[in-house]
């Protein structure tokens, strides 16, 4: 459960990987202010995880109350109850059971293996429900974010906050309604980003459906339906390819001249070869089979001609006229609206900003979606898909928070983290350091349906789909590689 995952930085000063993990992944989530008893607390569960209100935050195993996701709260009064409730998550068991049942009904997967998993999940669900059973000796009252609920386990409850915190109080009463103990805690709400493989099928489909909508609805039209954060995929790809080649941050600087505009457009055209739509043969028995994937269809360097798709640089997001590419790009740079609108503009990287901007577009279609990432070492396709590495350089003061609270510093002897000079500010002299970061996107093909066709005298099978740019956690390479 982590966040933006570029490759490790080339310079200790950038601290890109841990900084972005700290930015988007869960933060310290349960700060308990117990008013009467050290024993009473609660466990919070969603379909992926559970955590107790008094548990210490574990950096390697973060947990979260997540926006737009069902949560259950269970009061516990001893360690065994807490352990049972954390291990046996009834929501997860129920969700897995429903998905396995649906898969079996469709005839998917190995029938015997599915049956066994369904039985195992039933047992899992039974144990979790036993752990959540009501106490005959006590009653419990929860007050959660200003709402009152009665029961040892209450929910499901959804929180429609993008981020923030809520107050939770639980009270324990005996049979005579006497207050025995109470417990208060502040809990942070934050999204959790997971790998594609970790997502339940229902969450994968929500993400795929939102991106598919972005492919079918242009930016200007979509903003009337979904709001100002909506962006069509043609604009997504145009921004992606411009950001990918802007290693010297012309756009981030807020102004580009004719020479840098032409340089960016030419480089974006080259990068567009990676993100472009494609058709390729697929080995599938004796039948001729192909995979047709929709992706970037922008023309970056040629004037629009009959039959060509319009360049998204001319669309509503970029406010450009069809006969003025350089002028359009300069207007983008002048305001750099994508960075200015990003809540993480201070991160100073196009890589992180694009991911945030893209996610906001997806969430305008479906606010419950958190942008997944691609794990090269653990997901189908591995390193076989098209990908690109973004390299970016910038200068910063050695004492400032370079990225989301991570302090930058040059390590002695690190040739790639060079002191560039000294600047003077109100606080005194400060060294300027050069920071170089790297991040990787993988263009994952999502298959939506199959088509049968008759081409050139042959029956062929075509797998249709679309491409999506995902932040990549790179597979660890052997030394020999």
MIZAKE-924654 format. One line per 2 residues: number of its first residue (from 1); their letters; for each residue z, y, x negated of C-alpha. Coordinates in steps of 0.02 Angstrom, whole numbers. Layout:
<mitis>
NUM	a	Z/Y/X  ...
</mitis>
This chain:
<mitis>
1	xx	0/0/0  -65/139/-107
3	xx	-171/292/-98  -319/366/-189
5	xx	-354/250/-333  -466/317/-470
7	xx	-474/230/-637  -330/272/-755
9	xx	-349/446/-831  -419/469/-1004
11	xx	-283/595/-1041  -96/576/-1013
13	xx	-97/757/-952  -196/712/-797
15	xx	-83/571/-736  -215/541/-602
17	xx	-170/367/-541  18/388/-518
19	xx	-4/564/-451  -123/512/-315
21	xx	-17/362/-272  129/481/-251
23	xx	21/601/-150  -47/482/-19
25	xx	65/329/-22  235/325/57
27	xx	373/435/-8  561/408/-1
29	xx	573/357/180  750/331/237
31	xx	886/452/188  1036/396/285
33	xx	1178/511/334  1304/386/401
35	xx	1439/469/503  1557/329/551
37	xx	1518/157/483  1439/83/328
39	xx	1388/-72/427  1282/-7/570
41	xx	1102/34/526  929/-5/591
43	xx	769/-92/537  598/-16/575
45	xx	448/-131/593  262/-110/616
47	xx	126/-243/607  121/-233/416
49	xx	298/-211/354  481/-181/393
51	xx	618/-83/305  802/-47/333
53	xx	873/129/349  997/101/207
55	xx	881/11/86  843/93/-79
57	xx	664/152/-104  566/30/-212
59	xx	425/115/-308  322/-45/-317
61	xx	346/-89/-134  338/70/-31
63	xx	360/64/157  324/189/291
65	xx	336/244/470  151/270/498
67	xx	65/389/619  -29/314/768
69	xx	46/141/741  168/40/849
71	xx	346/30/782  500/-64/839
73	xx	679/-13/796  816/-145/788
75	xx	1002/-108/764  1089/-220/636
77	xx	1272/-236/590  1274/-356/443
79	xx	1169/-407/294  1103/-567/370
81	xx	1037/-475/522  953/-348/411
83	xx	873/-483/305  812/-580/456
85	xx	737/-426/535  650/-373/376
87	xx	579/-545/341  534/-596/518
89	xx	427/-456/586  388/-494/768
91	xx	251/-363/783  159/-434/633
93	xx	178/-611/701  114/-559/871
95	xx	-36/-464/799  -83/-609/684
97	xx	-66/-733/827  -182/-630/939
99	xx	-313/-611/802  -309/-797/759
101	xx	-322/-841/942  -472/-726/963
103	xx	-554/-798/807  -529/-974/873
105	xx	-599/-927/1043  -756/-861/957
107	xx	-773/-1023/859  -747/-939/691
109	xx	-667/-1017/538  -607/-1194/508
111	xx	-542/-1264/673  -401/-1370/602
113	xx	-343/-1234/483  -342/-1108/625
115	xx	-238/-1223/735  -109/-1244/597
117	xx	-100/-1056/565  -76/-1024/751
119	xx	68/-1149/756  147/-1072/601
121	xx	133/-900/677  215/-958/838
123	xx	365/-1018/736  365/-855/639
125	xx	364/-757/802  506/-864/873
127	xx	618/-834/723  585/-648/728
129	xx	627/-637/913  789/-733/881
131	xx	837/-606/748  806/-466/871
133	xx	901/-543/1018  1028/-434/1106
135	xx	1214/-447/1059  1320/-506/1206
137	xx	1470/-410/1139  1389/-241/1109
139	xx	1262/-121/1181  1159/4/1081
141	xx	1084/175/1115  945/248/1005
143	xx	894/429/999  726/438/910
145	xx	637/603/885  728/677/1034
147	xx	697/530/1153  834/410/1212
149	xx	813/219/1217  936/82/1262
151	xx	939/-90/1181  968/-177/1016
153	xx	779/-177/991  677/-34/1064
155	xx	491/3/1064  348/-6/1035
157	xx	347/179/990  197/275/923
159	xx	214/436/823  65/553/834
161	xx	116/658/684  -4/661/538
163	xx	145/680/423  322/746/434
165	xx	492/673/473  595/618/624
167	xx	781/600/659  846/431/715
169	xx	1023/398/779  1092/233/840
171	xx	1260/209/925  1355/47/955
173	xx	1468/25/1110  1584/-116/1159
175	xx	1591/-199/1331  1704/-58/1394
177	xx	1577/74/1337  1688/132/1195
179	xx	1594/204/1046  1621/85/900
181	xx	1508/161/768  1354/268/744
183	xx	1223/296/612  1101/439/579
185	xx	948/439/468  800/551/432
187	xx	638/453/414  477/519/341
189	xx	310/487/427  163/460/309
191	xx	0/361/312  -18/204/208
193	xx	-186/161/134  -225/-22/109
195	xx	-365/-125/39  -503/-182/155
197	xx	-440/-361/137  -263/-313/188
199	xx	-314/-232/351  -296/-326/514
201	xx	-464/-354/597  -422/-225/730
203	xx	-394/-90/599  -552/-136/504
205	xx	-652/-120/665  -577/51/703
207	xx	-632/112/532  -806/35/545
209	xx	-831/105/720  -782/282/666
211	xx	-903/281/519  -1040/207/627
213	xx	-1015/353/747  -1032/473/599
215	xx	-1199/392/558  -1264/416/734
217	xx	-1200/592/776  -1254/743/670
219	xx	-1122/866/611  -1160/1011/727
221	xx	-1168/900/881  -1014/800/831
223	xx	-905/954/809  -928/997/991
225	xx	-855/828/1037  -733/789/895
227	xx	-682/959/827  -706/1061/670
229	xx	-660/923/546  -802/810/604
231	xx	-944/783/482  -1099/675/500
233	xx	-1139/549/365  -1292/646/303
235	xx	-1174/788/259  -1049/663/188
237	xx	-1179/593/69  -1243/766/21
239	xx	-1067/823/-23  -1030/657/-109
241	xx	-1180/669/-225  -1151/851/-266
243	xx	-967/823/-304  -1007/668/-407
245	xx	-1114/764/-532  -1011/925/-535
247	xx	-911/870/-687  -894/1049/-750
249	xx	-832/1109/-580  -962/1241/-541
251	xx	-923/1220/-356  -736/1218/-382
253	xx	-752/1380/-477  -820/1462/-321
255	xx	-986/1528/-387  -1147/1458/-460
257	xx	-1301/1547/-527  -1481/1491/-509
259	xx	-1475/1385/-666  -1319/1289/-619
261	xx	-1383/1269/-440  -1543/1188/-501
263	xx	-1443/1081/-621  -1330/1018/-482
265	xx	-1473/983/-361  -1572/888/-491
267	xx	-1419/786/-540  -1377/752/-356
269	xx	-1553/686/-331  -1526/563/-473
271	xx	-1358/509/-403  -1439/490/-232
273	xx	-1534/338/-299  -1367/246/-297
275	xx	-1314/299/-122  -1486/289/-39
277	xx	-1528/171/104  -1601/7/44
279	xx	-1677/-159/93  -1657/-311/-17
281	xx	-1690/-498/0  -1544/-615/26
283	xx	-1548/-800/-14  -1515/-890/149
285	xx	-1583/-1067/154  -1770/-1085/182
287	xx	-1785/-935/296  -1840/-766/229
289	xx	-1689/-652/246  -1658/-470/208
291	xx	-1514/-348/211  -1554/-173/274
293	xx	-1416/-47/239  -1416/133/301
295	xx	-1350/258/175  -1403/425/105
297	xx	-1573/485/166  -1567/661/96
299	xx	-1711/734/-2  -1630/841/-135
301	xx	-1777/903/-239  -1928/895/-124
303	xx	-1971/1010/19  -1962/925/187
305	xx	-2124/843/236  -2179/755/392
307	xx	-2084/594/415  -1945/640/293
309	xx	-1766/660/343  -1696/836/333
311	xx	-1586/876/185  -1405/888/240
313	xx	-1384/1035/120  -1476/1133/255
315	xx	-1365/1075/396  -1220/1161/482
317	xx	-1093/1107/350  -1191/1194/212
319	xx	-1260/1339/315  -1425/1341/222
321	xx	-1601/1382/275  -1734/1248/253
323	xx	-1832/1352/128  -1685/1404/19
325	xx	-1597/1259/-64  -1524/1360/-207
327	xx	-1464/1497/-90  -1383/1367/22
329	xx	-1292/1289/-124  -1233/1458/-184
331	xx	-1161/1496/-14  -1069/1330/-21
333	xx	-997/1374/-190  -948/1550/-137
335	xx	-825/1487/-7  -815/1305/-56
337	xx	-758/1272/121  -731/1086/91
339	xx	-602/1121/-43  -525/1271/43
341	xx	-498/1169/201  -423/1023/106
343	xx	-235/1011/109  -246/947/-70
345	xx	-354/1082/-149  -224/1101/-287
347	xx	-271/930/-352  -417/1013/-443
349	xx	-532/862/-438  -688/837/-335
351	xx	-647/651/-327  -484/674/-233
353	xx	-550/817/-127  -700/718/-67
355	xx	-590/572/-16  -475/687/82
357	xx	-620/778/164  -707/614/210
359	xx	-546/544/284  -521/700/390
361	xx	-696/674/458  -660/493/501
363	xx	-493/539/581  -578/670/690
365	xx	-665/521/774  -510/409/773
367	xx	-345/486/714  -265/315/692
369	xx	-377/271/543  -312/284/365
371	xx	-450/275/236  -448/103/155
373	xx	-491/73/-28  -591/-62/-115
375	xx	-507/-185/-233  -637/-254/-354
377	xx	-526/-398/-405  -470/-453/-234
379	xx	-608/-427/-106  -772/-508/-59
381	xx	-913/-434/-161  -805/-389/-309
383	xx	-909/-293/-436  -1076/-340/-356
385	xx	-1095/-181/-251  -1168/-16/-309
387	xx	-1039/103/-381  -1021/263/-481
389	xx	-890/333/-598  -845/516/-580
391	xx	-794/606/-739  -718/778/-724
393	xx	-648/904/-846  -540/1056/-821
395	xx	-416/1165/-913  -237/1191/-860
397	xx	-71/1253/-923  32/1118/-1005
399	xx	183/1154/-896  100/1166/-725
401	xx	94/1030/-595  -82/970/-626
403	xx	-100/850/-481  17/838/-333
405	xx	179/864/-428  136/768/-586
407	xx	176/874/-739  44/872/-873
409	xx	75/852/-1057  -25/809/-1211
411	xx	31/658/-1308  37/680/-1495
413	xx	-118/610/-1578  -217/592/-1415
415	xx	-388/655/-1466  -445/677/-1287
417	xx	-302/790/-1234  -333/942/-1341
419	xx	-234/1103/-1341  -363/1239/-1306
421	xx	-257/1390/-1342  -115/1492/-1272
423	xx	-101/1600/-1118  34/1727/-1082
425	xx	110/1746/-910  269/1813/-833
427	xx	362/1662/-896  306/1678/-1075
429	xx	178/1587/-1183  101/1426/-1121
431	xx	-19/1304/-1201  -186/1269/-1117
433	xx	-242/1088/-1118  -407/1004/-1080
435	xx	-391/869/-949  -521/734/-919
437	xx	-508/617/-771  -609/470/-708
439	xx	-622/394/-535  -737/266/-459
441	xx	-821/247/-289  -897/84/-228
443	xx	-1030/87/-92  -979/-58/18
445	xx	-1110/-125/141  -1041/-155/315
447	xx	-1145/-278/417  -1150/-235/603
449	xx	-1275/-360/675  -1417/-482/643
451	xx	-1598/-462/697  -1741/-586/705
453	xx	-1915/-517/665  -2094/-572/639
455	xx	-2166/-488/483  -2325/-528/388
457	xx	-2346/-690/482  -2168/-749/449
459	xx	-2008/-761/549  -1872/-668/454
461	xx	-1687/-637/477  -1621/-461/447
463	xx	-1439/-413/425  -1419/-231/479
465	xx	-1276/-119/427  -1220/41/342
467	xx	-1144/93/176  -974/175/157
469	xx	-905/260/-2  -733/188/-42
471	xx	-610/235/-178  -602/89/-298
473	xx	-460/-1/-384  -551/-73/-532
475	xx	-538/-254/-584  -445/-277/-747
477	xx	-568/-326/-883  -534/-450/-1022
479	xx	-532/-379/-1198  -696/-469/-1234
481	x	-780/-375/-1093
</mitis>
